[in-house]
């Protein structure tokens, strides 16, 4: 069943995002969705259409909406033929039929998640078009995160202190939204990192059984795979040299989806070791590292943490002498390295988990040391 889930989740969303990307590329200039080079953290040299976030969003929403419609039309199976059960006039694969009730039960959660993500996508689209101040954008992000917590979705943390887990959940969601927004500064970077991280997290959920059902966590894993497919379709247009940028509409949406998916999934507890809850931190270590280090640099220079610049992780790798493509590929490799650590956490004891966490920390520290050496060079632009 797992191969069918992977193919069925990735292929339709990839095709939708790819086709929509062509439409957005042609319509964006007329809609005023273009990114002009030369200002702040811009490193591209030609005017490029924005609005790729629309393609990513539709790549996720349209296949899921089609699946939801199909689910509504399917009724009780009455016959079978060649491995397919017929529900009314619609065929249902025999390996899907046992999960229909669960899919119907999870549907309200799915559409709440997508509705909240749509709010952030629209917020990002407005910012792409008119350039909103950071204050109202942050307020909306906090409000959406609070709505998620209000629905009852919180980080567990194995702490029975609701107000603490609620605050941590809001901060986690807002941090990931902004981390992918920060990371969106070179062709193929944010979308590629998000695809790798989502794929790693989906693999963890398919390998790690739910403590309650002892089955793979198909719902959240399937959602993450749909997101992976949509990102692949977008990356066709965003690979260097990019013909389409995701903009804030895309980075807000993918950051939110990854944040909520990690909250909904079960990584530890029950028969699973508690240290497995570190899996999302491993898979998402790179965007979080970029955000934390960029904010630290800005604060050290006495500037606002929301002021755009060219001091991001990718820019710092270019300072080391890499080309932009090499910098992006290096970050991909680092993301995959940290993500692979997430796959091991549920298989080791506490001592093994500490070693894995130390390996991730050492890799990021090594990168930081190399960056510091570059900043101390004669061409250093930073105090």
C-alpha positions as CSV (number, residue, x, y, z in Angstrom):
1,X,0.0,0.0,0.0
2,X,2.8,2.4,0.8
3,X,4.1,2.7,-2.8
4,X,0.5,3.5,-3.9
5,X,0.2,6.1,-1.2
6,X,3.5,7.8,-2.3
7,X,2.7,7.8,-6.0
8,X,-1.0,8.7,-5.5
9,X,0.0,11.7,-3.2
10,X,3.0,13.0,-5.2
11,X,2.1,12.7,-8.8
12,X,-1.3,14.6,-9.0
13,X,0.0,17.4,-6.8
14,X,3.2,17.7,-8.9
15,X,1.1,17.9,-12.1
16,X,-1.2,20.5,-10.7
17,X,1.6,22.7,-9.4
18,X,3.6,22.4,-12.6
19,X,0.6,23.3,-14.8
20,X,-0.5,26.1,-12.5
21,X,3.1,27.5,-12.5
22,X,2.9,28.0,-16.3
23,X,-0.3,30.0,-15.9
24,X,1.0,32.1,-13.0
25,X,4.2,32.9,-15.0
26,X,2.2,34.3,-17.8
27,X,-0.4,36.1,-15.7
28,X,1.8,37.5,-12.9
29,X,3.0,40.6,-14.7
30,X,-0.5,41.7,-15.4
31,X,-1.5,41.1,-11.8
32,X,1.4,43.2,-10.5
33,X,3.2,40.2,-9.1
34,X,6.8,40.7,-10.1
35,X,10.1,40.8,-8.2
36,X,12.4,43.6,-9.3
37,X,16.2,43.0,-8.6
38,X,18.5,45.3,-6.8
39,X,17.0,45.9,-3.4
40,X,17.8,44.6,0.1
41,X,18.5,40.8,0.0
42,X,17.8,40.4,-3.8
43,X,20.5,38.4,-5.6
44,X,18.7,37.8,-8.9
45,X,19.5,40.0,-11.9
46,X,16.2,40.1,-13.9
47,X,12.6,40.9,-13.1
48,X,10.9,37.6,-12.2
49,X,7.2,36.7,-11.8
50,X,6.0,36.2,-8.2
51,X,3.0,34.2,-7.2
52,X,4.5,30.7,-7.2
53,X,2.8,30.3,-3.9
54,X,-0.5,30.1,-5.7
55,X,0.9,27.1,-7.7
56,X,2.1,25.4,-4.5
57,X,-1.2,26.1,-2.7
58,X,-3.3,24.8,-5.6
59,X,-1.0,21.8,-5.9
60,X,-2.0,20.8,-2.4
61,X,-5.6,21.9,-2.3
62,X,-6.9,20.6,-5.7
63,X,-5.8,17.0,-5.4
64,X,-7.1,16.9,-1.8
65,X,-10.4,18.5,-2.9
66,X,-10.7,15.9,-5.6
67,X,-10.1,13.2,-3.1
68,X,-12.6,14.7,-0.7
69,X,-15.2,14.8,-3.5
70,X,-14.5,11.2,-4.4
71,X,-14.9,10.2,-0.7
72,X,-18.3,11.9,-0.5
73,X,-19.5,10.0,-3.6
74,X,-18.3,6.7,-2.3
75,X,-20.9,4.7,-0.5
76,X,-20.9,1.3,1.1
77,X,-19.2,-1.3,-1.0
78,X,-21.6,-3.7,-2.6
79,X,-19.5,-5.8,-5.1
80,X,-15.9,-6.6,-5.9
81,X,-14.0,-7.1,-9.0
82,X,-10.3,-7.8,-9.7
83,X,-9.1,-6.3,-6.4
84,X,-11.4,-3.3,-6.6
85,X,-14.5,-2.9,-4.5
86,X,-17.4,-1.0,-6.1
87,X,-19.2,1.6,-4.1
88,X,-22.2,2.7,-6.1
89,X,-20.7,3.5,-9.5
90,X,-17.2,4.3,-8.2
91,X,-14.4,1.8,-7.8
92,X,-12.3,1.8,-4.6
93,X,-9.0,0.0,-4.4
94,X,-9.3,-2.9,-1.9
95,X,-6.3,-1.6,0.1
96,X,-8.0,1.8,0.4
97,X,-11.5,0.6,1.5
98,X,-10.5,-0.1,5.2
99,X,-9.3,3.5,5.5
100,X,-12.4,5.2,4.2
101,X,-14.0,5.7,7.6
102,X,-10.8,7.1,9.0
103,X,-10.4,9.5,6.0
104,X,-14.0,10.7,6.6
105,X,-13.3,11.2,10.3
106,X,-10.1,13.2,9.5
107,X,-11.7,15.4,6.8
108,X,-12.8,18.3,9.1
109,X,-9.2,18.5,10.5
110,X,-7.8,18.6,7.0
111,X,-10.0,21.4,5.8
112,X,-9.4,23.4,8.9
113,X,-5.7,23.1,8.3
114,X,-6.1,24.1,4.7
115,X,-8.4,27.0,5.5
116,X,-5.8,28.3,8.0
117,X,-3.0,27.8,5.5
118,X,-5.1,29.7,2.9
119,X,-5.4,32.7,5.1
120,X,-1.6,32.8,5.3
121,X,-1.2,32.2,1.6
122,X,-3.5,35.2,0.9
123,X,-1.6,37.3,3.5
124,X,1.6,36.5,1.6
125,X,0.1,37.2,-1.7
126,X,-1.0,40.6,-0.5
127,X,2.5,41.3,0.7
128,X,3.9,40.1,-2.6
129,X,1.7,42.6,-4.4
130,X,1.7,45.6,-2.1
131,X,4.5,45.1,0.4
132,X,2.8,45.0,3.8
133,X,4.6,46.2,7.0
134,X,5.9,43.3,9.2
135,X,3.7,44.2,12.1
136,X,0.3,43.3,10.6
137,X,1.8,40.2,9.0
138,X,3.1,39.0,12.4
139,X,-0.3,39.7,14.0
140,X,-2.1,37.6,11.4
141,X,0.5,34.8,11.8
142,X,0.0,34.8,15.6
143,X,-3.8,34.8,15.2
144,X,-3.7,31.8,12.8
145,X,-1.3,30.0,15.2
146,X,-3.6,30.7,18.1
147,X,-6.6,29.4,16.1
148,X,-4.7,26.1,15.6
149,X,-4.1,25.9,19.4
150,X,-7.7,26.8,20.1
151,X,-8.7,23.8,18.0
152,X,-6.8,21.6,20.4
153,X,-3.6,21.0,18.3
154,X,-0.6,21.5,20.6
155,X,2.9,20.2,20.9
156,X,2.9,17.4,23.5
157,X,6.4,17.9,25.0
158,X,5.3,15.3,27.7
159,X,4.4,18.3,29.9
160,X,0.9,18.5,31.4
161,X,0.9,22.3,31.5
162,X,-1.6,23.5,28.9
163,X,-0.6,27.2,28.9
164,X,3.1,26.3,28.4
165,X,2.4,23.9,25.5
166,X,0.0,26.4,24.0
167,X,2.6,29.1,23.9
168,X,5.3,26.7,22.6
169,X,2.9,25.6,19.8
170,X,2.2,29.2,18.7
171,X,5.9,30.1,18.8
172,X,6.7,26.9,16.8
173,X,4.2,27.7,14.1
174,X,5.3,31.3,13.8
175,X,9.0,30.3,13.8
176,X,8.6,27.9,10.9
177,X,6.4,30.3,8.9
178,X,9.2,32.9,9.1
179,X,12.1,30.5,8.8
180,X,11.0,29.4,5.3
181,X,10.3,33.0,4.5
182,X,13.9,33.9,5.6
183,X,15.2,30.9,3.5
184,X,13.5,32.1,0.3
185,X,16.4,34.1,-1.0
186,X,18.0,32.0,-3.8
187,X,16.6,30.0,-6.7
188,X,15.3,26.7,-5.6
189,X,16.3,27.1,-2.0
190,X,13.3,27.3,0.2
191,X,11.1,25.0,-1.9
192,X,13.9,22.4,-2.2
193,X,14.6,22.4,1.6
194,X,10.9,22.2,2.3
195,X,10.5,19.2,0.0
196,X,13.5,17.4,1.5
197,X,12.3,18.1,5.1
198,X,8.7,17.1,4.3
199,X,9.9,13.9,2.6
200,X,12.0,13.0,5.6
201,X,9.2,13.6,8.0
202,X,6.8,11.6,5.9
203,X,9.3,8.7,5.9
204,X,9.5,8.8,9.7
205,X,5.7,8.7,10.0
206,X,5.5,5.7,7.6
207,X,8.2,3.9,9.5
208,X,7.0,4.8,13.0
209,X,3.6,3.3,14.0
210,X,1.1,5.3,15.8
211,X,1.2,4.2,19.5
212,X,-2.6,3.9,19.6
213,X,-3.3,2.0,16.4
214,X,0.1,0.4,15.8
215,X,-0.3,1.4,12.1
216,X,1.8,3.8,10.0
217,X,0.6,7.4,10.4
218,X,-1.0,7.5,6.9
219,X,-3.0,10.7,7.2
220,X,-0.2,13.1,8.1
221,X,2.3,11.3,6.0
222,X,0.0,11.4,3.0
223,X,-0.5,15.2,3.5
224,X,3.2,15.7,3.7
225,X,3.7,13.7,0.5
226,X,1.1,15.9,-1.3
227,X,3.1,18.9,-0.2
228,X,6.3,17.3,-1.5
229,X,4.6,16.7,-4.9
230,X,3.4,20.3,-5.1
231,X,6.9,21.6,-4.3
232,X,8.4,19.3,-7.0
233,X,6.0,20.8,-9.5
234,X,6.9,24.3,-8.4
235,X,10.6,23.6,-8.5
236,X,10.4,22.9,-12.2
237,X,9.8,26.7,-12.6
238,X,12.0,27.7,-9.7
239,X,15.2,25.8,-10.5
240,X,18.2,28.1,-11.4
241,X,17.7,30.3,-13.3
242,X,14.3,30.7,-11.8
243,X,11.4,31.7,-14.0
244,X,9.0,31.9,-11.1
245,X,9.4,32.8,-7.4
246,X,7.2,31.4,-4.6
247,X,7.0,34.8,-2.8
248,X,5.7,35.1,0.7
249,X,2.5,33.4,-0.4
250,X,4.4,30.2,-0.8
251,X,6.9,30.4,2.1
252,X,4.1,31.2,4.6
253,X,2.0,28.3,3.3
254,X,4.7,25.7,3.3
255,X,6.1,26.8,6.7
256,X,2.6,26.6,8.2
257,X,1.9,23.2,6.7
258,X,5.1,21.7,8.0
259,X,4.6,23.2,11.5
260,X,1.0,21.9,11.8
261,X,2.0,18.5,10.4
262,X,4.6,18.1,13.0
263,X,2.1,19.0,15.7
264,X,-0.5,16.5,14.4
265,X,1.9,13.6,14.1
266,X,3.0,11.4,16.9
267,X,6.8,11.0,17.0
268,X,7.2,9.7,20.6
269,X,5.2,8.3,23.5
270,X,3.4,5.1,24.2
271,X,5.6,2.3,22.8
272,X,7.8,4.9,21.1
273,X,10.8,6.4,22.9
274,X,10.1,9.9,24.1
275,X,13.3,11.3,22.5
276,X,11.7,10.6,19.1
277,X,9.9,13.9,19.4
278,X,13.3,15.5,18.4
279,X,12.7,14.2,14.8
280,X,11.0,17.5,13.6
281,X,13.9,19.5,15.1
282,X,16.4,17.4,13.1
283,X,14.4,17.5,9.9
284,X,13.9,21.2,10.1
285,X,17.2,22.2,11.7
286,X,18.5,24.0,8.6
287,X,15.7,26.6,8.2
288,X,15.7,27.2,11.9
289,X,19.5,27.6,11.9
290,X,19.3,30.1,9.1
291,X,16.6,32.1,10.9
292,X,18.3,32.1,14.3
293,X,21.7,33.1,12.9
294,X,20.3,35.9,10.7
295,X,18.4,37.4,13.6
296,X,21.6,37.2,15.7
297,X,23.6,39.0,13.1
298,X,21.0,41.7,12.7
299,X,20.7,42.3,16.5
300,X,24.4,42.3,16.9
301,X,24.6,45.1,14.2
302,X,21.9,47.0,16.0
303,X,19.3,46.5,13.3
304,X,15.7,45.2,13.4
305,X,15.4,41.4,13.1
306,X,12.8,42.0,10.4
307,X,15.0,44.1,8.2
308,X,15.9,42.3,5.0
309,X,19.5,41.9,4.0
310,X,22.1,39.5,2.4
311,X,23.4,37.9,5.5
312,X,21.4,34.6,5.2
313,X,23.0,31.2,5.3
314,X,23.1,30.9,1.5
315,X,24.6,34.4,1.2
316,X,27.3,33.4,3.7
317,X,28.1,30.3,1.8
318,X,28.6,32.4,-1.3
319,X,31.0,34.6,0.8
320,X,33.1,31.4,1.2
321,X,33.6,31.3,-2.6
322,X,30.7,29.1,-3.7
323,X,28.5,29.8,-6.6
324,X,24.8,30.3,-5.9
325,X,24.0,26.8,-7.3
326,X,26.7,25.3,-5.1
327,X,25.4,27.1,-2.0
328,X,21.9,25.8,-2.7
329,X,23.1,22.2,-3.3
330,X,25.2,22.4,-0.1
331,X,22.1,23.4,1.9
332,X,20.2,20.6,0.3
333,X,22.8,18.1,1.4
334,X,22.9,19.6,4.9
335,X,19.1,19.3,5.2
336,X,19.2,15.7,4.0
337,X,22.0,14.9,6.5
338,X,20.0,16.4,9.4
339,X,16.8,14.7,8.1
340,X,18.4,11.3,8.0
341,X,19.1,11.7,11.7
342,X,15.4,12.0,12.3
343,X,14.9,8.5,10.7
344,X,17.1,6.9,13.4
345,X,15.7,8.4,16.6
346,X,12.9,5.9,17.2
347,X,15.5,3.0,16.7
348,X,18.0,4.1,19.4
349,X,18.0,4.4,23.2
350,X,18.5,7.7,25.1
351,X,22.3,7.5,24.7
352,X,21.9,7.0,21.0
353,X,19.5,9.9,20.7
354,X,22.0,12.2,22.5
355,X,24.7,11.1,20.0
356,X,22.4,11.9,17.1
357,X,21.5,15.3,18.5
358,X,25.3,16.0,19.0
359,X,26.0,15.0,15.5
360,X,23.5,17.4,14.1
361,X,24.8,20.1,16.5
362,X,28.4,19.5,15.4
363,X,27.5,19.7,11.7
364,X,25.8,23.0,12.2
365,X,28.6,24.3,14.4
366,X,31.2,23.3,11.8
367,X,29.2,25.3,9.2
368,X,29.1,28.2,11.6
369,X,32.9,28.1,12.1
370,X,33.5,28.1,8.4
371,X,31.2,31.0,8.0
372,X,32.9,32.9,10.8
373,X,36.3,32.4,9.1
374,X,34.9,33.9,5.9
375,X,33.4,36.9,7.7
376,X,36.8,37.6,9.3
377,X,38.5,37.8,5.8
378,X,39.7,41.0,4.2
379,X,36.4,41.3,2.2
380,X,34.3,41.0,5.2
381,X,31.2,43.3,5.0
382,X,30.1,42.7,8.6
383,X,31.4,44.2,11.8
